[in-house]
């Protein structure tokens, strides 16, 4: 008998959650609300189904009897036209509109009415997830207090969960009255908790509680269930019996497993940073990602799928696949999820689908949606306001049609390499069957060539590639001389790279004024010659330019299409490089950046600030030059992502905050706990610099790809400088 093959599903991040009196809507925050053309993008993936929001909070926000169908009518008509099956969601990490909440007695009946209205409007929909992740939502809303109604008690947790289970049962009853073929695809996060021996009871409880939502729906929480007495003691015994007598088993068990899903609890608090410390009111402990501490690592996604199949013997699906990380790690996580599903299907474990999640990215999950937080791209990056396809898109298309995957989708992810261990390793007994060999890199994958072995950027690029498991060759001038066309040709033909990063060149701005020919030869002529040789061989390039290509006369920050007008020789050399490279055919990416700083470079401004102030000396810094400082690890991480995404043209990358050199020094002093009074702001003309500087060299971007905030960059720089840690680019 031929083994089944998983389907490819997709879904935009669509959470609508409540914080106090405010609602956060991921559909709006990622711009999908106002882009009907996104449905064309979904169709280009080759997915068979899409998890799509018909959320209670969006359709009937003010009155349960009033419905706004305009947006959903348009989007569902477009999806039907593209023959994409809809898996409709009614509540996604929310608690309903403002007239109810997870603890309100009318929450279940309210969702039932909403489900009936939606099914009546769209009777052709067969697949439903009335409530996404009910256990997770109950934890975050009623046990940890992150989301409304911001409760922090176990009775509130169980009430919130039981209300969601009853709401799901009633909703499915209403849906099946309209369409008897309606299927329940019930999702939840599924991980496993590991612990040191003193915390075995806590881990045991966590590992039973994780099943609570599915167990309730399947009618398994009866008198002999390990949770029955605990829940009944809070006064919910009659509700448990009523649910068990009238269950609503899912047609598909939807598993959402992330790299943070498996947890490790350790009573030895001194081994972990303070932000991981917590407890259960009896025992204090650190709660960390298991993959960051256990060796061998936890069984992960495959373990979760196997456990769910063994427990329920119902078809399972991977209903969210997303990894907020660098591009190649996102691809590896997705490819491995697909390979896991195919492998289990071959073993007659029915994995129905793999779901590409957060198609247009997500906003604020690093802060658990309690504030705006960071944007994480998905298959499309919408940070600029317009969707830009990432390399996840061709990977998804390859999975859908069985085509060739992008080579960097191969290889071991960080979760399979030694770099994953950021805490002292803890031995985890594991049978040999769990010790699966980490995936090897695709043998067809060519290396990345990085020019500039002695420079800050070249060294940072090599560290980033090592950390990210990207094969590379780092060359010095003896290996590849940008002043010698034959040397360039020999190196390219010998290495045959898939792309070239030019991190070499002249960096001394003031010295260039007396050595114009040498500076222009290194930064412009040599760089253009390298790009020309790469064009002839079909090789992509990444080059770095500077904010000094501008004259500073603009009232506001400079963006990518502002014309260059340099004031000094160094800026002129970079402007000529930009013009020469971007005029050529081929895939050429030029990153303009500014005032970059690094804990691993003793010669940049930020290191000088810490050294000077640390000795108690006065530091003189320009008060009338505006720059946008850029942290080198953040710069190289995003530049590599853009190179992998095959982006071209000029991009601006900085940490996004414009300030003077003196204010930059003060920010560093404050972060490092140094005396900021030792920073003396002075006019830049008194600094004695031979090269003229633009008064305003602030960079902004129209193309997206924002780096983390400057405050986070400075904090990481200070920490790494003081601890002597090697900078990490991911």
C-alpha positions in Angstrom: 0.0 0.0 0.0 1.4 3.4 -1.0 2.2 5.6 2.0 0.2 8.8 2.3 2.0 12.1 1.6 1.4 15.2 3.8 -0.4 18.2 2.3 1.1 21.6 2.3 -1.0 24.2 4.2 -0.4 27.8 5.1 -1.6 30.5 7.3 -1.1 34.2 8.1 -0.4 35.0 11.8 -3.9 36.2 12.8 -3.9 36.6 16.6 -6.3 39.2 18.0 -5.5 39.4 21.7 -6.5 41.9 24.4 -4.1 43.7 26.7 -6.1 45.7 29.2 -8.6 47.7 27.2 -6.6 47.5 24.0 -6.7 44.9 21.2 -3.7 43.9 19.1 -4.6 42.5 15.6 -1.8 40.7 13.7 -3.8 40.9 10.5 -3.6 44.7 10.7 -0.1 44.9 12.1 1.3 42.9 9.2 -0.7 44.8 6.7 -2.7 41.8 5.4 -5.9 43.6 6.3 -5.3 46.1 3.4 -3.7 43.9 0.8 -6.4 41.8 -1.0 -3.7 40.9 -3.5 -2.1 38.8 -0.9 -4.5 36.0 -1.9 -2.6 35.9 -5.3 0.5 35.4 -3.3 -1.0 32.5 -1.3 -2.0 30.9 -4.6 1.6 31.1 -5.8 2.7 28.8 -3.0 0.9 25.7 -4.2 -0.8 25.2 -0.8 -4.0 23.1 -0.6 -5.5 24.7 2.5 -5.1 27.9 4.4 -5.8 28.5 8.1 -7.8 31.8 7.8 -9.4 34.1 10.4 -13.1 34.7 10.7 -12.6 36.0 14.1 -15.4 36.9 16.5 -13.6 40.0 17.6 -13.3 41.3 14.0 -16.7 40.4 12.7 -18.9 41.4 15.8 -16.7 43.7 17.9 -19.5 45.7 19.5 -22.7 43.8 19.4 -23.2 40.0 18.9 -26.2 40.7 16.7 -24.2 42.9 14.3 -21.8 41.5 11.8 -19.4 43.1 9.4 -18.8 40.7 6.6 -17.1 43.0 4.1 -13.5 42.0 4.6 -14.2 38.2 5.0 -16.6 38.2 2.0 -13.9 39.6 -0.3 -11.1 37.4 1.0 -13.1 34.2 1.0 -14.4 34.8 -2.5 -10.8 35.3 -3.7 -9.7 32.1 -1.9 -12.5 30.1 -3.5 -11.7 31.5 -6.9 -8.1 30.2 -6.4 -9.5 26.8 -5.1 -7.7 27.1 -1.8 -9.5 25.2 0.9 -10.3 27.3 4.0 -9.7 26.1 7.6 -11.7 28.8 9.4 -10.6 30.1 12.8 -13.1 31.8 15.1 -10.9 32.8 18.1 -7.1 33.0 17.9 -5.5 33.6 21.3 -8.3 36.0 22.2 -11.1 36.0 24.7 -13.9 37.3 22.4 -15.1 40.9 21.9 -15.2 43.4 24.7 -18.7 42.2 25.9 -17.3 38.8 27.0 -14.1 37.2 28.1 -12.6 33.7 28.8 -14.0 33.7 32.3 -17.5 34.9 31.5 -20.3 32.3 31.7 -21.7 33.4 28.4 -18.4 32.9 26.5 -19.4 29.4 25.2 -22.9 30.3 24.1 -21.5 33.5 22.5 -19.0 31.6 20.4 -21.8 29.2 19.4 -23.9 32.1 18.1 -20.9 33.5 16.2 -20.1 30.0 14.7 -23.7 29.6 13.5 -23.6 33.1 11.9 -20.3 32.3 10.1 -21.5 28.9 8.9 -24.8 30.3 7.6 -22.8 32.9 5.7 -20.2 30.4 4.4 -21.9 27.0 4.4 -19.3 25.5 2.0 -16.5 25.7 4.6 -15.9 22.2 6.0 -12.7 22.6 8.1 -12.8 24.6 11.4 -10.6 25.5 14.3 -13.1 27.3 16.6 -10.4 28.2 19.1 -6.7 28.1 18.5 -4.5 26.7 21.3 -7.0 26.7 24.2 -4.5 25.4 26.8 -1.9 27.9 25.8 -4.4 30.8 25.7 -5.7 29.8 29.2 -2.1 29.7 30.5 -1.2 33.1 29.1 -4.5 34.8 30.0 -5.5 33.2 33.4 -2.4 31.6 34.9 0.5 33.9 33.9 -1.6 37.1 33.5 0.0 38.3 30.2 -3.3 38.7 28.3 -6.8 39.8 29.3 -8.4 39.1 31.8 -4.9 39.1 33.3 -5.6 36.5 36.0 -2.9 34.5 37.9 -4.5 31.6 39.6 -5.0 27.9 38.9 -8.8 28.0 39.3 -9.0 30.8 36.7 -6.8 28.7 34.4 -9.2 25.7 34.6 -12.2 27.9 34.2 -10.8 29.6 31.1 -9.9 26.2 29.6 -13.3 24.6 30.4 -15.1 27.7 28.9 -13.0 27.3 25.7 -13.7 23.5 25.5 -17.4 24.1 26.0 -17.3 26.8 23.4 -15.6 24.5 21.0 -18.2 21.8 21.6 -21.1 24.2 21.1 -19.5 25.8 18.1 -19.0 22.5 16.3 -22.6 21.5 17.1 -23.8 24.8 15.5 -21.5 24.3 12.5 -22.7 20.7 11.9 -26.3 21.9 12.0 -25.4 23.9 8.9 -22.9 21.6 7.3 -22.9 18.0 8.7 -19.5 17.4 7.1 -17.8 20.0 9.3 -14.4 18.8 10.6 -12.7 19.9 13.8 -9.0 20.5 13.5 -8.0 21.3 17.1 -4.6 22.9 17.5 -2.4 23.5 20.6 1.2 24.0 21.4 2.8 20.7 22.3 6.2 20.3 24.0 7.6 18.2 26.9 8.9 19.3 30.2 12.1 17.8 31.6 13.5 18.5 35.1 16.1 17.8 37.7 15.0 15.2 40.3 13.7 17.6 42.9 11.3 19.0 40.4 10.0 15.7 39.0 6.5 16.3 40.3 6.3 19.7 38.6 7.5 18.2 35.3 5.1 15.3 35.7 2.1 17.7 36.2 3.2 19.8 33.2 3.4 16.7 31.0 -0.2 15.7 31.9 -1.6 19.3 31.7 -0.3 19.8 28.1 -2.8 17.2 26.9 -5.8 18.7 28.8 -7.5 20.4 25.9 -7.5 17.4 23.6 -8.2 14.9 26.5 -11.3 16.9 27.4 -12.6 17.1 23.8 -12.0 13.3 23.4 -14.0 12.6 26.6 -11.0 11.2 28.4 -11.2 13.3 31.6 -13.3 10.9 33.7 -13.0 9.9 37.3 -9.8 7.9 36.7 -8.0 10.6 34.7 -5.0 12.0 36.7 -6.3 15.6 36.4 -10.0 14.9 37.3 -9.7 15.2 41.1 -7.5 18.3 40.9 -9.9 20.1 38.6 -13.0 18.9 40.4 -11.6 20.2 43.7 -12.0 23.7 42.2 -15.7 23.1 41.8 -15.7 21.9 38.2 -16.6 18.2 38.7 -20.1 18.5 37.1 -18.7 20.3 34.1 -16.0 17.6 33.6 -18.7 14.9 33.7 -20.9 16.8 31.2 -18.0 17.1 28.8 -17.1 13.4 29.1 -20.7 12.5 28.5 -20.9 14.6 25.3 -17.4 14.7 23.8 -16.3 16.4 20.6 -13.2 14.5 19.4 -11.1 16.3 16.9 -10.9 14.9 13.4 -7.3 16.1 13.2 -5.0 16.8 16.2 -3.1 20.0 15.2 0.4 20.2 16.7 2.1 23.5 17.0 5.7 22.8 18.1 8.3 25.5 18.4 12.0 25.4 19.5 10.8 26.9 22.7 8.1 24.3 23.3 10.2 21.7 25.2 11.2 23.1 28.6 13.8 22.2 31.3 13.3 23.0 35.0 16.3 23.2 37.2 16.4 23.9 40.9 20.0 25.1 40.7 19.2 28.8 40.1 22.8 29.9 40.2 23.4 28.2 36.8 21.0 30.5 34.9 20.3 34.2 34.4 17.8 35.8 36.7 15.2 36.4 34.0 14.7 32.5 33.8 13.9 32.2 37.5 10.4 31.3 38.6 8.7 28.7 40.7 5.5 27.0 41.8 5.0 28.8 45.2 6.7 25.8 46.8 9.9 25.3 44.9 11.9 28.0 43.1 13.5 27.0 39.8 14.8 28.1 36.5 12.7 27.5 33.4 14.7 27.4 30.2 14.4 26.0 26.7 15.3 22.3 26.9 17.2 22.5 23.6 19.5 25.0 25.2 20.5 22.8 28.2 19.9 19.1 27.6 22.4 16.8 25.9 21.3 14.9 23.9 18.6 17.4 23.0 14.9 16.7 23.4 13.0 14.7 20.8 11.5 17.9 19.5 8.8 18.0 16.8 9.1 14.3 15.9 8.7 13.3 19.5 5.6 15.5 19.9 4.0 14.0 16.8 4.8 10.4 17.9 3.4 11.0 21.4 0.2 12.6 20.0 -0.4 9.7 17.6 0.3 7.1 20.4 -2.2 8.9 22.8 -5.1 9.5 20.4 -4.7 7.3 17.4 -6.2 10.1 15.3 -4.6 11.8 12.3 -2.2 14.5 13.3 -1.0 17.6 11.4 1.7 20.1 12.0 -0.4 23.2 12.1 2.3 25.9 12.6 5.8 25.8 11.3 7.8 29.0 12.0 11.2 29.8 13.3 12.1 33.4 14.1 15.8 33.3 13.2 18.2 33.9 10.3 17.0 32.9 6.8 18.9 29.6 6.4 17.8 28.5 9.9 14.2 29.3 9.0 14.5 27.2 5.8 16.2 24.3 7.7 13.4 24.2 10.3 10.7 24.2 7.6 12.5 21.6 5.5 13.1 19.3 8.4 9.4 19.6 9.5 8.4 18.5 6.0 10.9 15.6 6.1 9.7 14.6 9.5 6.1 14.4 8.3 7.1 12.4 5.2 9.2 10.0 7.4 6.3 9.4 9.8 3.8 8.9 7.0 6.1 6.2 5.6 5.9 4.6 9.0 2.1 4.7 8.8 1.7 7.5 11.3 -0.8 9.8 9.4 0.6 13.3 9.4 -2.0 15.0 7.3 -0.3 18.3 6.6 2.6 20.7 7.3 1.5 24.3 7.7 3.7 27.2 6.7 2.8 29.7 9.4 3.2 33.5 9.7 3.2 33.8 6.0 3.5 37.6 6.2 5.5 37.5 9.5 4.5 38.5 13.0 4.9 41.5 15.2 5.7 41.3 18.9 5.9 37.6 19.7 9.3 38.2 21.3 7.3 40.2 23.9 4.4 37.7 24.0 2.2 40.2 22.2 2.1 42.4 25.3 3.7 45.3 23.3 4.8 46.0 19.8 8.1 44.2 20.0 10.1 43.0 17.0 8.9 42.0 13.6 9.8 38.5 12.4 9.5 37.9 8.6 7.8 34.8 7.2 7.7 33.8 3.6 7.2 37.4 2.9 8.9 40.3 4.7 6.5 43.2 5.1 8.7 45.4 7.2 8.8 48.1 4.5 5.0 48.0 4.1 5.2 46.1 0.8 5.6 42.3 0.8 9.1 41.1 -0.3 9.5 37.4 -0.9 12.2 35.7 1.1 14.0 32.5 0.2 11.3 30.6 2.1 9.0 31.2 -0.8 11.0 29.1 -3.3 11.5 26.5 -0.6 7.7 26.3 -0.1 7.1 25.9 -3.8 9.7 23.1 -3.9 8.0 21.3 -1.1 4.6 21.7 -2.8 5.8 20.4 -6.2 8.7 18.1 -5.2 11.3 20.4 -6.9 14.8 21.2 -5.9 15.2 23.0 -2.6 17.5 26.0 -2.1 20.8 24.5 -1.1 21.1 26.4 2.2 17.9 24.6 3.3 20.1 21.6 3.9 22.4 21.0 6.9 22.0 20.9 10.6 20.1 23.8 12.3 21.4 25.5 15.3 19.2 23.3 17.4 21.3 20.3 16.2 24.8 21.9 16.6 26.9 22.5 19.7 26.1 26.2 19.6 22.6 25.4 20.9 24.0 24.9 24.4 24.0 28.3 26.1 23.5 26.9 29.6 25.7 24.3 31.4 24.9 21.0 29.7 22.7 18.5 31.6 22.8 14.9 30.6 19.5 13.5 29.4 19.2 9.7 29.3 18.0 8.8 25.8 17.6 5.5 23.9 19.9 5.3 20.9 16.9 5.6 18.5 16.5 9.2 19.6 20.0 10.1 18.6 19.2 10.8 15.0 22.1 12.0 12.9 21.9 15.7 12.1 21.2 16.5 8.5 24.2 17.0 6.3 24.7 20.0 4.0 23.7 19.5 0.4 26.8 18.3 -1.4 25.9 20.6 -4.3 26.1 23.7 -2.0 28.9 25.9 -3.1 30.8 28.1 -0.6 30.4 31.7 0.1 33.6 33.8 -0.7 34.3 36.5 1.9 37.1 39.0 0.9 38.8 40.9 3.7 40.4 38.5 6.2 42.0 41.3 8.3 39.1 43.7 8.5 36.2 44.1 11.0 33.5 43.2 8.5 35.4 40.3 7.0 36.1 38.7 10.5 32.5 39.4 11.5 31.2 37.7 8.3 33.4 34.6 8.9 32.1 34.4 12.5 28.5 34.7 11.3 28.9 32.0 8.7 30.6 29.7 11.2 27.7 30.2 13.7 25.1 29.7 11.0 26.6 26.6 9.4 27.2 28.4 6.0 30.3 27.0 4.3 32.6 29.9 3.3 36.1 30.8 2.3 37.8 33.9 3.8 40.5 35.4 1.6 43.3 37.9 2.2 45.0 39.9 -0.4 47.5 37.1 -1.1 44.5 34.9 -2.1 42.5 37.5 -4.1 44.0 40.8 -5.0 41.3 43.3 -6.0 44.0 45.3 -8.0 44.8 42.3 -10.2 42.1 41.1 -12.7 43.9 37.8 -13.1 44.0 37.2 -9.4 40.3 37.8 -9.2 39.6 35.4 -12.0 41.8 32.7 -10.6 40.2 32.9 -7.2 36.6 32.8 -8.6 37.4 29.9 -10.9 39.1 28.0 -8.1 36.5 28.5 -5.4 33.4 28.7 -7.6 31.3 30.5 -4.9 27.6 31.0 -5.0 28.1 34.6 -3.9 31.0 36.9 -3.0 31.0 39.3 0.0 33.4 42.2 -0.5 34.4 43.3 3.0 37.9 44.5 1.9 39.0 48.0 1.1 40.2 51.3 2.4 38.7 52.3 5.8 40.7 55.3 7.1 38.5 58.3 6.2 41.0 61.0 7.1 44.0 59.3 5.6 42.2 59.1 2.3 42.5 62.9 1.9 46.2 62.6 1.3 46.0 59.3 -0.6 43.0 59.8 -3.0 44.4 57.5 -5.7 45.0 54.6 -3.4 41.6 54.9 -1.7 39.6 55.1 -4.9 41.6 52.3 -6.4 40.8 50.0 -3.4 37.2 51.0 -2.8 35.9 51.7 -6.3 38.1 50.3 -9.0 38.9 47.0 -7.3 35.3 46.5 -6.1 33.9 47.2 -9.6 36.4 44.8 -11.1 35.4 42.1 -8.7 31.7 42.7 -9.5 32.4 42.6 -13.2 34.1 39.2 -12.9 31.2 37.9 -10.8 28.7 39.1 -13.4 30.6 37.2 -16.1 30.3 34.0 -14.0 26.7 34.5 -12.7 27.8 35.0 -9.1 25.9 37.3 -6.7 27.8 40.0 -4.8 27.4 41.9 -1.6 29.4 45.1 -1.1 29.4 47.7 1.7 29.1 51.5 1.3 28.8 54.4 3.7 26.7 57.3 4.9 29.6 59.5 3.8 28.3 59.4 0.2 25.9 62.2 1.2 26.6 65.9 1.8 24.4 66.4 4.8 22.2 69.1 3.4 18.9 67.1 3.5 16.4 68.1 6.1 15.8 64.6 7.4 17.2 61.1 7.1 18.6 59.8 3.8 16.9 56.9 2.0 18.1 54.6 -0.7 17.2 56.7 -3.7 18.6 60.0 -2.5 21.4 61.1 -4.8 25.0 60.8 -3.6 27.0 64.0 -3.2 30.2 63.2 -1.1 32.2 65.8 0.7 35.4 63.8 1.1 37.6 61.3 -0.8 36.4 58.3 1.1 32.8 59.1 0.4 33.7 59.7 -3.3 35.3 56.3 -3.5 32.2 54.6 -2.1 29.9 56.6 -4.4 31.9 55.5 -7.4 31.8 51.9 -6.2 28.0 52.1 -5.9 27.6 53.6 -9.4 29.9 51.2 -11.0 28.4 48.0 -9.5 24.7 48.9 -9.7 25.1 49.8 -13.4 26.1 46.2 -14.1 23.8 43.4 -14.9 23.5 40.5 -12.5 22.7 40.1 -8.8 24.6 42.9 -6.9 23.6 44.0 -3.4 25.1 47.2 -1.9 24.6 47.9 1.8 25.0 51.5 3.0 25.8 51.6 6.6 27.2 54.0 9.2 29.3 54.5 12.3 29.6 50.7 12.9 30.8 49.4 16.2 31.8 46.0 17.4 33.1 44.5 20.7 35.7 42.6 18.7 37.4 45.6 17.1 39.7 47.7 19.3 39.7 50.6 16.8 36.0 51.7 16.7 34.5 54.7 18.5 32.4 52.7 21.0 35.4 50.7 22.2 37.3 54.0 22.5 34.5 55.4 24.7 34.6 52.5 27.1 38.4 52.5 27.3 38.7 56.3 27.8 35.9 56.7 30.3 37.0 53.5 32.1 40.4 55.1 32.7 38.7 58.2 34.1 39.8 60.4 31.2 37.8 63.1 29.4 36.4 62.1 26.0 35.8 64.8 23.4 33.0 63.9 20.9 31.4 65.9 18.1 28.0 67.4 19.1 27.0 68.7 15.7 27.3 65.6 13.4 24.3 63.3 13.2 24.9 59.6 12.5 23.0 56.3 12.8 25.3 53.9 14.6 25.3 50.3 13.4 26.2 47.2 15.5 28.3 44.9 13.4 26.7 41.6 14.4 23.2 43.0 13.6 24.6 44.3 10.3 26.1 41.1 9.0 23.2 39.0 10.1 20.7 41.0 8.1 23.1 41.5 5.2 23.5 37.7 4.9 19.7 37.3 5.0 19.3 39.7 2.1 22.0 38.0 0.2 20.4 34.6 0.7 17.0 36.2 -0.4 18.8 37.2 -3.7 18.0 40.9 -3.1 19.8 43.5 -5.3 20.4 47.2 -5.4 21.1 49.7 -2.6 19.9 49.0 0.9 20.3 51.1 4.1 21.1 49.1 7.3 21.6 50.7 10.6 20.1 50.4 14.1 17.7 53.1 13.2 18.4 55.9 15.7 19.9 59.2 14.6 22.0 61.0 17.2 25.3 63.0 17.5 28.6 61.3 18.3 28.6 62.9 21.8 25.1 61.6 22.5 26.2 58.1 21.3 29.1 58.3 23.7 26.7 59.2 26.6 24.4 56.3 25.7 27.4 53.9 25.9 28.5 55.4 29.2 25.1 55.0 30.7 24.8 51.4 29.6 28.3 50.6 30.9 27.8 52.4 34.2 30.6 54.9 33.4 30.7 58.6 34.3 28.9 60.3 31.4 30.1 63.7 32.8 33.5 62.8 31.3 32.0 63.1 27.8 32.6 66.6 26.5 30.5 67.6 23.5 32.5 69.8 21.1 32.0 71.2 17.5 33.4 68.7 15.0 35.5 71.4 13.4 37.6 71.4 16.6 38.4 67.7 16.3 41.1 68.4 13.7 39.8 65.9 11.1 41.3 66.5 7.6 38.2 65.1 5.9 35.0 67.1 5.8 31.9 65.4 7.2 28.2 65.8 6.4 26.5 67.5 9.3 23.5 65.2 8.8 24.3 61.7 7.7 21.3 60.0 9.2 20.2 56.9 7.3 16.6 55.6 7.0 15.2 52.9 4.7 12.3 52.6 2.3 13.1 48.9 1.7 12.6 47.4 5.2 15.0 45.0 6.9 15.2 47.1 10.0 17.9 46.1 12.5 17.1 45.8 16.3 16.9 49.0 18.3 20.1 50.9 19.1 19.5 50.4 22.9 19.6 46.6 22.5 22.7 46.9 20.3 24.6 49.0 22.9 23.6 46.7 25.7 24.9 43.7 23.9 28.1 45.5 22.9 28.8 46.5 26.5 28.1 43.0 27.8 30.3 41.3 25.2 33.1 43.8 25.6 33.1 43.3 29.4 32.8 39.5 29.3 35.2 39.0 26.4 32.6 36.9 24.6 33.0 36.4 20.9 30.3 38.3 19.1 27.5 36.2 17.5 25.7 37.3 14.4 22.5 35.4 14.9 
